[in-house]
Amino acid sequence: MAKDTSNSKFFSAFSLAAALGAAAVAKKGLNTSWRAATGKNPPANPADPDVGLGEAVMWAAVSGTLIGVARMLATRRAANYYARSTGHLPPQLQKDDQDASKASAPPS
């Protein structure tokens, strides 16, 4: 049981590091792309009233989506590495009852 706990902690640390690294790379690429597309730096704080509403919304939507996807992909990659190394998924990612054939019928 102690080995499962240490493996679980290893996965948590490994996936966190991978997700943070992926988010940093995505943010750098996003900043460069924003400058290329708009000709100006991305807003440092989209909540600042001096930033146009359209620009703030666009930055929040694009950056949030891109960084979220990058973190998710990095975490999935870490899970695949963990599964190849240990022969099973980390406890945090064990089957989560998303099997549609076993889902209960929606209320009528």
VOTILUM-618119 format. One record per residue: residue number from 1; x, y, z of N, C-alpha, C, O in turn. Coordinates in nm, 4 decimals, padded with zeros to 6 digits. Example, Ala and Ser with C-alpha at 12.3 -4.5 7.8 and 13.67 -1.06 7.14 Angstrom:
+-------+----------+----------+----------+----------+----------+----------+----------+----------+----------+----------+----------+----------+
| marza |      n_x |      n_y |      n_z |     ca_x |     ca_y |     ca_z |      c_x |      c_y |      c_z |      o_x |      o_y |      o_z |
+-------+----------+----------+----------+----------+----------+----------+----------+----------+----------+----------+----------+----------+
|     1 |  01.3190 | -00.5690 |  00.7800 |  01.2300 | -00.4500 |  00.7800 |  01.3200 | -00.3300 |  00.7800 |  01.4236 | -00.3319 |  00.8465 |
|     2 |  01.2850 | -00.2250 |  00.7080 |  01.3670 | -00.1060 |  00.7140 |  01.2900 |  00.0030 |  00.7870 |  01.3409 |  00.1138 |  00.8039 |
+-------+----------+----------+----------+----------+----------+----------+----------+----------+----------+----------+----------+----------+
***
This chain:
+-------+----------+----------+----------+----------+----------+----------+----------+----------+----------+----------+----------+----------+
| marza |      n_x |      n_y |      n_z |     ca_x |     ca_y |     ca_z |      c_x |      c_y |      c_z |      o_x |      o_y |      o_z |
+-------+----------+----------+----------+----------+----------+----------+----------+----------+----------+----------+----------+----------+
|     1 |  00.0820 | -00.1189 |  00.0000 |  00.0000 |  00.0000 |  00.0000 |  00.0869 |  00.1260 |  00.0000 |  00.0520 |  00.2249 | -00.0645 |
|     2 |  00.1979 |  00.1235 |  00.0704 |  00.2856 |  00.2406 |  00.0752 |  00.3421 |  00.2714 | -00.0628 |  00.3630 |  00.3877 | -00.0974 |
|     3 |  00.3670 |  00.1660 | -00.1422 |  00.4190 |  00.1884 | -00.2766 |  00.3164 |  00.2615 | -00.3628 |  00.3523 |  00.3508 | -00.4396 |
|     4 |  00.1881 |  00.2240 | -00.3506 |  00.0831 |  00.2939 | -00.4256 |  00.0765 |  00.4409 | -00.3861 |  00.0566 |  00.5277 | -00.4711 |
|     5 |  00.0932 |  00.4685 | -00.2573 |  00.0897 |  00.6058 | -00.2105 |  00.2069 |  00.6848 | -00.2661 |  00.1898 |  00.7984 | -00.3104 |
|     6 |  00.3263 |  00.6256 | -00.2642 |  00.4422 |  00.6973 | -00.3173 |  00.4311 |  00.7140 | -00.4682 |  00.4702 |  00.8177 | -00.5217 |
|     7 |  00.3774 |  00.6118 | -00.5388 |  00.3553 |  00.6251 | -00.6829 |  00.2537 |  00.7348 | -00.7121 |  00.2691 |  00.8110 | -00.8075 |
|     8 |  00.1498 |  00.7423 | -00.6295 |  00.0474 |  00.8432 | -00.6467 |  00.1066 |  00.9827 | -00.6262 |  00.0757 |  01.0750 | -00.7015 |
|     9 |  00.1909 |  00.9979 | -00.5252 |  00.2555 |  01.1276 | -00.5009 |  00.3512 |  01.1618 | -00.6144 |  00.3610 |  01.2773 | -00.6556 |
|    10 |  00.4223 |  01.0598 | -00.6650 |  00.5120 |  01.0823 | -00.7784 |  00.4325 |  01.1313 | -00.8984 |  00.4715 |  01.2279 | -00.9639 |
|    11 |  00.3211 |  01.0650 | -00.9273 |  00.2396 |  01.1071 | -01.0415 |  00.1889 |  01.2490 | -01.0222 |  00.1913 |  01.3289 | -01.1158 |
|    12 |  00.1433 |  01.2813 | -00.9024 |  00.0927 |  01.4168 | -00.8763 |  00.2004 |  01.5215 | -00.9033 |  00.1747 |  01.6231 | -00.9679 |
|    13 |  00.3205 |  01.4959 | -00.8534 |  00.4302 |  01.5916 | -00.8736 |  00.4709 |  01.5972 | -01.0204 |  00.4937 |  01.7052 | -01.0750 |
|    14 |  00.4800 |  01.4809 | -01.0841 |  00.5209 |  01.4734 | -01.2246 |  00.4183 |  01.5414 | -01.3146 |  00.4550 |  01.6172 | -01.4044 |
|    15 |  00.2904 |  01.5147 | -01.2913 |  00.1874 |  01.5754 | -01.3761 |  00.1780 |  01.7257 | -01.3521 |  00.1517 |  01.8015 | -01.4455 |
|    16 |  00.1992 |  01.7698 | -01.2274 |  00.1983 |  01.9129 | -01.1993 |  00.3129 |  01.9820 | -01.2727 |  00.2932 |  02.0864 | -01.3349 |
|    17 |  00.4322 |  01.9239 | -01.2654 |  00.5477 |  01.9826 | -01.3343 |  00.5240 |  01.9864 | -01.4855 |  00.5553 |  02.0857 | -01.5510 |
|    18 |  00.4692 |  01.8790 | -01.5399 |  00.4419 |  01.8743 | -01.6836 |  00.3372 |  01.9794 | -01.7224 |  00.3519 |  02.0478 | -01.8236 |
|    19 |  00.2329 |  01.9914 | -01.6422 |  00.1269 |  02.0882 | -01.6722 |  00.1784 |  02.2310 | -01.6636 |  00.1454 |  02.3138 | -01.7486 |
|    20 |  00.2589 |  02.2609 | -01.5618 |  00.3137 |  02.3959 | -01.5490 |  00.4092 |  02.4281 | -01.6635 |  00.4089 |  02.5395 | -01.7158 |
|    21 |  00.4903 |  02.3309 | -01.7019 |  00.5807 |  02.3511 | -01.8147 |  00.5046 |  02.3746 | -01.9437 |  00.5388 |  02.4634 | -02.0218 |
|    22 |  00.4021 |  02.2955 | -01.9655 |  00.3207 |  02.3106 | -02.0866 |  00.2504 |  02.4460 | -02.0880 |  00.2416 |  02.5105 | -02.1925 |
|    23 |  00.2008 |  02.4888 | -01.9732 |  00.1332 |  02.6189 | -01.9656 |  00.2314 |  02.7318 | -01.9960 |  00.1955 |  02.8279 | -02.0640 |
|    24 |  00.3540 |  02.7214 | -01.9470 |  00.4544 |  02.8256 | -01.9728 |  00.4897 |  02.8322 | -02.1208 |  00.5014 |  02.9408 | -02.1776 |
|    25 |  00.5066 |  02.7168 | -02.1827 |  00.5376 |  02.7128 | -02.3261 |  00.4198 |  02.7675 | -02.4070 |  00.4388 |  02.8447 | -02.5011 |
|    26 |  00.2992 |  02.7273 | -02.3700 |  00.1801 |  02.7757 | -02.4413 |  00.1664 |  02.9273 | -02.4273 |  00.1335 |  02.9960 | -02.5239 |
|    27 |  00.1913 |  02.9787 | -02.3083 |  00.1802 |  03.1239 | -02.2868 |  00.2826 |  03.2000 | -02.3698 |  00.2512 |  03.3046 | -02.4266 |
|    28 |  00.4040 |  03.1483 | -02.3772 |  00.5070 |  03.2146 | -02.4575 |  00.4657 |  03.2155 | -02.6054 |  00.4756 |  03.3183 | -02.6724 |
|    29 |  00.4201 |  03.1022 | -02.6547 |  00.3733 |  03.0951 | -02.7938 |  00.2529 |  03.1839 | -02.8179 |  00.2415 |  03.2475 | -02.9227 |
|    30 |  00.1635 |  03.1879 | -02.7210 |  00.0441 |  03.2711 | -02.7331 |  00.0814 |  03.4193 | -02.7363 |  00.0272 |  03.4952 | -02.8166 |
|    31 |  00.1733 |  03.4604 | -02.6495 |  00.2171 |  03.6009 | -02.6492 |  00.2765 |  03.6401 | -02.7838 |  00.2471 |  03.7473 | -02.8366 |
|    32 |  00.3606 |  03.5521 | -02.8392 |  00.4229 |  03.5786 | -02.9693 |  00.3165 |  03.5867 | -03.0792 |  00.3203 |  03.6762 | -03.1636 |
|    33 |  00.2231 |  03.4939 | -03.0772 |  00.1158 |  03.4932 | -03.1777 |  00.0279 |  03.6172 | -03.1655 | -00.0123 |  03.6749 | -03.2665 |
|    34 | -00.0021 |  03.6581 | -03.0430 | -00.0848 |  03.7778 | -03.0209 | -00.0162 |  03.9004 | -03.0794 | -00.0789 |  03.9821 | -03.1468 |
|    35 |  00.1164 |  03.9123 | -03.0520 |  00.1904 |  04.0275 | -03.1058 |  00.1886 |  04.0260 | -03.2583 |  00.1718 |  04.1303 | -03.3215 |
|    36 |  00.2061 |  03.9077 | -03.3175 |  00.2069 |  03.8964 | -03.4638 |  00.0697 |  03.9315 | -03.5223 |  00.0614 |  03.9956 | -03.6271 |
|    37 | -00.0362 |  03.8901 | -03.4557 | -00.1709 |  03.9120 | -03.5081 | -00.2222 |  04.0532 | -03.4856 | -00.2926 |  04.1083 | -03.5702 |
|    38 | -00.1870 |  04.1125 | -03.3707 | -00.2446 |  04.2435 | -03.3380 | -00.1459 |  04.3585 | -03.3491 | -00.1862 |  04.4746 | -03.3561 |
|    39 | -00.0171 |  04.3271 | -03.3508 |  00.0838 |  04.4318 | -03.3558 |  00.1123 |  04.4963 | -03.2217 |  00.1857 |  04.5948 | -03.2146 |
|    40 |  00.0556 |  04.4424 | -03.1159 |  00.0831 |  04.4970 | -02.9822 |  00.0923 |  04.3839 | -02.8808 |  00.0529 |  04.2705 | -02.9079 |
|    41 |  00.1453 |  04.4171 | -02.7632 |  00.1590 |  04.3175 | -02.6576 |  00.0220 |  04.2767 | -02.6053 | -00.0722 |  04.3560 | -02.6083 |
|    42 |  00.0107 |  04.1525 | -02.5570 | -00.1165 |  04.1115 | -02.4977 | -00.1422 |  04.1901 | -02.3695 | -00.0478 |  04.2380 | -02.3067 |
|    43 | -00.2677 |  04.2037 | -02.3305 | -00.2967 |  04.2787 | -02.2085 | -00.2341 |  04.2116 | -02.0860 | -00.2489 |  04.0910 | -02.0658 |
|    44 | -00.1642 |  04.2908 | -02.0049 | -00.1036 |  04.2377 | -01.8823 | -00.2121 |  04.2016 | -01.7814 | -00.1992 |  04.1041 | -01.7075 |
|    45 | -00.3180 |  04.2804 | -01.7790 | -00.4299 |  04.2551 | -01.6890 | -00.5593 |  04.2866 | -01.7630 | -00.5997 |  04.4026 | -01.7699 |
|    46 | -00.6247 |  04.1847 | -01.8183 | -00.7475 |  04.2093 | -01.8960 | -00.8600 |  04.2732 | -01.8148 | -00.9534 |  04.3283 | -01.8731 |
|    47 | -00.8533 |  04.2669 | -01.6822 | -00.9572 |  04.3278 | -01.5991 | -00.9403 |  04.4788 | -01.5872 | -01.0305 |  04.5473 | -01.5390 |
|    48 | -00.8261 |  04.5314 | -01.6304 | -00.8005 |  04.6752 | -01.6250 | -00.8998 |  04.7479 | -01.7166 | -00.9092 |  04.7147 | -01.8348 |
|    49 | -00.9734 |  04.8456 | -01.6646 | -01.0714 |  04.9182 | -01.7468 | -01.0098 |  04.9915 | -01.8658 | -01.0812 |  05.0274 | -01.9595 |
|    50 | -00.8779 |  05.0144 | -01.8636 | -00.8123 |  05.0803 | -01.9768 | -00.7962 |  04.9867 | -02.0964 | -00.7700 |  05.0322 | -02.2077 |
|    51 | -00.8117 |  04.8569 | -02.0740 | -00.8054 |  04.7584 | -02.1834 | -00.9451 |  04.7495 | -02.2428 | -01.0434 |  04.7346 | -02.1703 |
|    52 | -00.9533 |  04.7586 | -02.3755 | -01.0833 |  04.7490 | -02.4412 | -01.1530 |  04.6176 | -02.4075 | -01.0883 |  04.5137 | -02.3945 |
|    53 | -01.2846 |  04.6231 | -02.3937 | -01.3609 |  04.5045 | -02.3552 | -01.3433 |  04.3905 | -02.4563 | -01.3237 |  04.2753 | -02.4174 |
|    54 | -01.3501 |  04.4222 | -02.5838 | -01.3346 |  04.3182 | -02.6858 | -01.1985 |  04.2515 | -02.6783 | -01.1873 |  04.1293 | -02.6880 |
|    55 | -01.0941 |  04.3335 | -02.6608 | -00.9583 |  04.2795 | -02.6500 | -00.9440 |  04.1936 | -02.5240 | -00.8828 |  04.0869 | -02.5276 |
|    56 | -01.0009 |  04.2410 | -02.4129 | -00.9923 |  04.1660 | -02.2875 | -01.0631 |  04.0311 | -02.2980 | -01.0110 |  03.9291 | -02.2531 |
|    57 | -01.1813 |  04.0315 | -02.3574 | -01.2577 |  03.9069 | -02.3724 | -01.1846 |  03.8108 | -02.4655 | -01.1744 |  03.6915 | -02.4370 |
|    58 | -01.1340 |  03.8631 | -02.5767 | -01.0626 |  03.7774 | -02.6715 | -00.9388 |  03.7168 | -02.6060 | -00.9135 |  03.5971 | -02.6201 |
|    59 | -00.8610 |  03.7989 | -02.5342 | -00.7405 |  03.7495 | -02.4684 | -00.7766 |  03.6423 | -02.3649 | -00.7114 |  03.5381 | -02.3584 |
|    60 | -00.8796 |  03.6675 | -02.2847 | -00.9195 |  03.5710 | -02.1820 | -00.9644 |  03.4393 | -02.2451 | -00.9277 |  03.3317 | -02.1978 |
|    61 | -01.0431 |  03.4478 | -02.3508 | -01.0936 |  03.3263 | -02.4155 | -00.9816 |  03.2466 | -02.4818 | -00.9715 |  03.1254 | -02.4631 |
|    62 | -00.8987 |  03.3143 | -02.5582 | -00.7921 |  03.2455 | -02.6318 | -00.6866 |  03.1910 | -02.5355 | -00.6472 |  03.0749 | -02.5458 |
|    63 | -00.6409 |  03.2744 | -02.4422 | -00.5348 |  03.2290 | -02.3517 | -00.5849 |  03.1198 | -02.2578 | -00.5145 |  03.0218 | -02.2336 |
|    64 | -00.7046 |  03.1359 | -02.2055 | -00.7597 |  03.0334 | -02.1163 | -00.7761 |  02.8992 | -02.1852 | -00.7428 |  02.7948 | -02.1291 |
|    65 | -00.8273 |  02.9029 | -02.3067 | -00.8467 |  02.7791 | -02.3825 | -00.7139 |  02.7135 | -02.4162 | -00.6954 |  02.5943 | -02.3920 |
|    66 | -00.6218 |  02.7904 | -02.4717 | -00.4938 |  02.7338 | -02.5134 | -00.4144 |  02.6787 | -02.3952 | -00.3599 |  02.5686 | -02.4031 |
|    67 | -00.4076 |  02.7532 | -02.2875 | -00.3315 |  02.7080 | -02.1706 | -00.4002 |  02.5876 | -02.1061 | -00.3327 |  02.4943 | -02.0625 |
|    68 | -00.5319 |  02.5884 | -02.0997 | -00.6051 |  02.4739 | -02.0442 | -00.5827 |  02.3470 | -02.1252 | -00.5624 |  02.2397 | -02.0683 |
|    69 | -00.5863 |  02.3583 | -02.2571 | -00.5631 |  02.2420 | -02.3437 | -00.4191 |  02.1928 | -02.3301 | -00.3954 |  02.0721 | -02.3243 |
|    70 | -00.3233 |  02.2842 | -02.3249 | -00.1829 |  02.2447 | -02.3093 | -00.1619 |  02.1706 | -02.1778 | -00.0923 |  02.0692 | -02.1745 |
|    71 | -00.2214 |  02.2201 | -02.0696 | -00.2081 |  02.1527 | -01.9398 | -00.2731 |  02.0151 | -01.9428 | -00.2174 |  01.9191 | -01.8896 |
|    72 | -00.3906 |  02.0044 | -02.0046 | -00.4590 |  01.8761 | -02.0127 | -00.3770 |  01.7754 | -02.0927 | -00.3637 |  01.6599 | -02.0522 |
|    73 | -00.3221 |  01.8187 | -02.2058 | -00.2406 |  01.7280 | -02.2874 | -00.1152 |  01.6829 | -02.2133 | -00.0760 |  01.5666 | -02.2228 |
|    74 | -00.0521 |  01.7741 | -02.1396 |  00.0667 |  01.7378 | -02.0627 |  00.0317 |  01.6382 | -01.9520 |  00.1067 |  01.5436 | -01.9279 |
|    75 | -00.0802 |  01.6585 | -01.8857 | -00.1220 |  01.5670 | -01.7794 | -00.1558 |  01.4298 | -01.8370 | -00.1244 |  01.3277 | -01.7759 |
|    76 | -00.2192 |  01.4266 | -01.9535 | -00.2488 |  01.2979 | -02.0177 | -00.1201 |  01.2257 | -02.0554 | -00.1091 |  01.1040 | -02.0404 |
|    77 | -00.0235 |  01.3019 | -02.1041 |  00.1048 |  01.2419 | -02.1401 |  00.1749 |  01.1859 | -02.0166 |  00.2343 |  01.0783 | -02.0221 |
|    78 |  00.1680 |  01.2578 | -01.9069 |  00.2258 |  01.2093 | -01.7812 |  00.1542 |  01.0823 | -01.7360 |  00.2183 |  00.9896 | -01.6863 |
|    79 |  00.0235 |  01.0772 | -01.7524 | -00.0530 |  00.9577 | -01.7151 | -00.0147 |  00.8386 | -01.8025 | -00.0034 |  00.7264 | -01.7533 |
|    80 |  00.0053 |  00.8629 | -01.9321 |  00.0481 |  00.7543 | -02.0209 |  00.1856 |  00.7019 | -01.9801 |  00.2080 |  00.5808 | -01.9788 |
|    81 |  00.2775 |  00.7925 | -01.9467 |  00.4103 |  00.7520 | -01.9014 |  00.4001 |  00.6701 | -01.7723 |  00.4650 |  00.5665 | -01.7582 |
|    82 |  00.3190 |  00.7172 | -01.6797 |  00.2990 |  00.6462 | -01.5530 |  00.2424 |  00.5061 | -01.5790 |  00.2889 |  00.4079 | -01.5211 |
|    83 |  00.1419 |  00.4982 | -01.6663 |  00.0788 |  00.3690 | -01.6952 |  00.1772 |  00.2726 | -01.7617 |  00.1768 |  00.1533 | -01.7315 |
|    84 |  00.2611 |  00.3234 | -01.8515 |  00.3615 |  00.2363 | -01.9140 |  00.4645 |  00.1895 | -01.8120 |  00.5139 |  00.0770 | -01.8195 |
|    85 |  00.4964 |  00.2764 | -01.7170 |  00.5988 |  00.2442 | -01.6169 |  00.5484 |  00.1473 | -01.5103 |  00.6230 |  00.0606 | -01.4648 |
|    86 |  00.4218 |  00.1619 | -01.4704 |  00.3694 |  00.0821 | -01.3594 |  00.2716 | -00.0265 | -01.4022 |  00.2435 | -00.1182 | -01.3249 |
|    87 |  00.2199 | -00.0176 | -01.5230 |  00.1230 | -00.1161 | -01.5701 | -00.0211 | -00.0811 | -01.5362 | -00.1119 | -00.1584 | -01.5664 |
|    88 | -00.0435 |  00.0344 | -01.4740 | -00.1802 |  00.0771 | -01.4424 | -00.1854 |  00.2292 | -01.4360 | -00.0835 |  00.2967 | -01.4217 |
|    89 | -00.3065 |  00.2804 | -01.4470 | -00.3243 |  00.4249 | -01.4358 | -00.3010 |  00.4691 | -01.2917 | -00.3167 |  00.3893 | -01.1994 |
|    90 | -00.2640 |  00.5941 | -01.2717 | -00.2520 |  00.6433 | -01.1344 | -00.3888 |  00.6408 | -01.0669 | -00.4914 |  00.6505 | -01.1341 |
|    91 | -00.3906 |  00.6278 | -00.9347 | -00.5201 |  00.6197 | -00.8641 | -00.6132 |  00.7371 | -00.8952 | -00.7350 |  00.7199 | -00.8996 |
|    92 | -00.5565 |  00.8562 | -00.9167 | -00.6397 |  00.9728 | -00.9456 | -00.7155 |  00.9588 | -01.0774 | -00.8159 |  01.0269 | -01.0983 |
|    93 | -00.6689 |  00.8719 | -01.1660 | -00.7295 |  00.8600 | -01.2985 | -00.7938 |  00.7242 | -01.3223 | -00.8182 |  00.6865 | -01.4369 |
|    94 | -00.8211 |  00.6514 | -01.2168 | -00.8888 |  00.5233 | -01.2335 | -01.0252 |  00.5480 | -01.2968 | -01.0749 |  00.6606 | -01.2950 |
|    95 | -01.0843 |  00.4462 | -01.3512 | -01.2117 |  00.4565 | -01.4220 | -01.3069 |  00.5514 | -01.3506 | -01.3289 |  00.5387 | -01.2301 |
|    96 | -01.3629 |  00.6454 | -01.4236 | -01.4473 |  00.7469 | -01.3612 | -01.5942 |  00.7364 | -01.4007 | -01.6653 |  00.8368 | -01.4019 |
|    97 | -01.6397 |  00.6164 | -01.4327 | -01.7815 |  00.5905 | -01.4605 | -01.8368 |  00.6718 | -01.5761 | -01.9519 |  00.7153 | -01.5717 |
|    98 | -01.7560 |  00.6932 | -01.6802 | -01.8053 |  00.7657 | -01.7977 | -01.8517 |  00.6704 | -01.9074 | -01.8837 |  00.7142 | -02.0179 |
|    99 | -01.8556 |  00.5423 | -01.8784 | -01.8994 |  00.4442 | -01.9761 | -02.0485 |  00.4648 | -02.0025 | -02.1306 |  00.4429 | -01.9134 |
|   100 | -02.0837 |  00.5062 | -02.1224 | -02.2222 |  00.5392 | -02.1565 | -02.3151 |  00.4182 | -02.1427 | -02.4328 |  00.4343 | -02.1103 |
|   101 | -02.2633 |  00.2976 | -02.1669 | -02.3500 |  00.1788 | -02.1589 | -02.3894 |  00.1489 | -02.0156 | -02.4864 |  00.0768 | -01.9924 |
|   102 | -02.3164 |  00.2027 | -01.9191 | -02.3474 |  00.1768 | -01.7785 | -02.4121 |  00.2979 | -01.7107 | -02.4417 |  00.2945 | -01.5912 |
|   103 | -02.4333 |  00.4029 | -01.7864 | -02.4948 |  00.5228 | -01.7291 | -02.6429 |  00.4987 | -01.7042 | -02.7100 |  00.4298 | -01.7811 |
|   104 | -02.6914 |  00.5555 | -01.5978 | -02.8341 |  00.5402 | -01.5687 | -02.9128 |  00.6267 | -01.6677 | -02.8622 |  00.7268 | -01.7186 |
|   105 | -03.0332 |  00.5876 | -01.6928 | -03.1196 |  00.6608 | -01.7850 | -03.1515 |  00.7972 | -01.7253 | -03.1711 |  00.8094 | -01.6044 |
|   106 | -03.1566 |  00.9011 | -01.8110 | -03.1907 |  01.0339 | -01.7586 | -03.3335 |  01.0333 | -01.7038 | -03.4183 |  00.9580 | -01.7517 |
|   107 | -03.3598 |  01.1169 | -01.6042 | -03.4958 |  01.1225 | -01.5482 | -03.5944 |  01.1711 | -01.6541 | -03.5634 |  01.2588 | -01.7347 |
|   108 | -03.7138 |  01.1121 | -01.6518 | -03.8137 |  01.1513 | -01.7526 | -03.9022 |  01.2622 | -01.7072 | -03.9904 |  01.3052 | -01.7814 |
+-------+----------+----------+----------+----------+----------+----------+----------+----------+----------+----------+----------+----------+
***
